[in-house]
Amino acid sequence: MKSTLIKDTTKSERIALVKQWEEEEGCENSGMNLMEYFRDYIDGKKEIAEVNAAFRTNYVVETPETEEKPMCGMGGRRF
């Protein structure tokens, strides 16, 4: 597997990588825009780990247990 570090990728490679994640995780219809979420990574400002570490949710959403929407691999859990 090729390194995804900023120093080892071009901007176009980082864009392609994020688009690949969107497709693999089914995020197109989830309302989460991974291109915006990873904007600092794409622009070469922060590594993936730094972007993910900075992610915080400040709210709780109640979801009916019968609803089966994709969670985009963002660690979403149903309670």
Secondary structure, 3 states (H helix, E strand, C coil): CCCCCHHHCCHHHHHHHHHHHHHHHCHHHCCCCHHHHCHHHHCCCCCHHHHHHHCCCCCCCCCCCCCCCCCCCCCCCCC
